[in-house]
Amino acid sequence: MTKVYQPHLKKLGLTYPQYIVMLTLWQHENSSVKELGQRLNLDSGTLTPLLKRLETAQLVSSAITQRSEERRVGKECRSRWSP
């Protein structure tokens, strides 16, 4: 199934796991890393490097909330996603 997505994702510069993370963030923007991991059934050891690559590509942003000291992740709008 992922082979069907590969040509399209390559144009966007995404891997299939990154795409799944982006889909989840579109549905649940500003999720904590813990919430994102629970929704995707991924542990932090898998999710953290994936999020760092997305953040480096400026596709997501993250911040630590002062109240709970929890890292939250949200998607960024990028021109390359526009038609």
C-alpha positions as CSV (number, residue, x, y, z in Angstrom):
1,M,0.0,0.0,0.0
2,T,2.8,2.5,0.8
3,K,4.2,2.0,-2.7
4,V,1.1,3.7,-4.1
5,Y,1.8,6.8,-2.0
6,Q,5.6,6.9,-2.6
7,P,5.7,8.9,-5.8
8,H,3.3,11.6,-4.4
9,L,5.1,11.7,-1.1
10,K,8.5,12.0,-2.8
11,K,7.3,15.2,-4.5
12,L,6.4,16.6,-1.1
13,G,9.7,15.4,0.5
14,L,7.9,13.1,3.0
15,T,8.3,9.5,4.0
16,Y,5.1,7.5,4.6
17,P,5.6,7.6,8.5
18,Q,6.0,11.4,8.3
19,Y,2.8,11.6,6.2
20,I,0.9,9.6,8.8
21,V,2.1,12.0,11.5
22,M,1.1,15.0,9.4
23,L,-2.4,13.5,8.8
24,T,-2.8,13.0,12.5
25,L,-1.7,16.6,13.2
26,W,-4.2,17.9,10.7
27,Q,-6.9,16.1,12.6
28,H,-5.6,16.8,16.1
29,E,-3.6,20.0,15.9
30,N,-1.4,21.1,18.8
31,S,-1.2,17.6,20.3
32,S,1.3,16.6,22.9
33,V,4.0,14.2,21.9
34,K,2.4,11.7,24.3
35,E,-1.0,12.1,22.7
36,L,0.4,11.8,19.2
37,G,2.3,8.6,20.2
38,Q,-0.9,7.1,21.6
39,R,-2.9,7.9,18.5
40,L,-0.2,6.5,16.2
41,N,0.8,3.6,18.6
42,L,4.4,4.7,18.4
43,D,6.9,5.0,21.3
44,S,8.9,8.2,21.9
45,G,12.0,6.6,20.6
46,T,10.4,6.3,17.2
47,L,8.3,9.4,17.2
48,T,10.9,11.9,18.5
49,P,13.4,11.6,15.6
50,L,10.5,11.7,13.1
51,L,9.2,14.9,14.7
52,K,12.7,16.4,14.7
53,R,13.0,15.8,11.0
54,L,9.6,17.4,10.3
55,E,10.6,20.4,12.5
56,T,13.9,20.8,10.6
57,A,11.8,20.8,7.4
58,Q,9.6,23.5,9.0
59,L,6.5,21.3,8.6
60,V,5.8,21.2,12.3
61,S,6.6,23.4,15.3
62,S,6.9,22.4,18.9
63,A,6.8,24.2,22.2
64,I,6.9,23.2,25.8
65,T,3.9,24.5,27.7
66,Q,4.7,26.3,31.0
67,R,1.7,24.9,32.9
68,S,2.4,21.2,32.3
69,E,5.9,21.3,30.9
70,E,4.6,19.1,28.2
71,R,6.0,19.3,24.6
72,R,3.2,20.1,22.1
73,V,3.4,19.8,18.4
74,G,1.4,21.6,15.7
75,K,1.6,21.7,11.9
76,E,2.9,24.6,9.9
77,C,1.5,25.9,6.6
78,R,4.0,25.6,3.8
79,S,3.8,26.9,0.3
80,R,4.9,23.6,-1.2
81,W,1.6,22.0,0.1
82,S,-0.5,24.5,-2.0
83,P,-1.8,23.3,-5.3
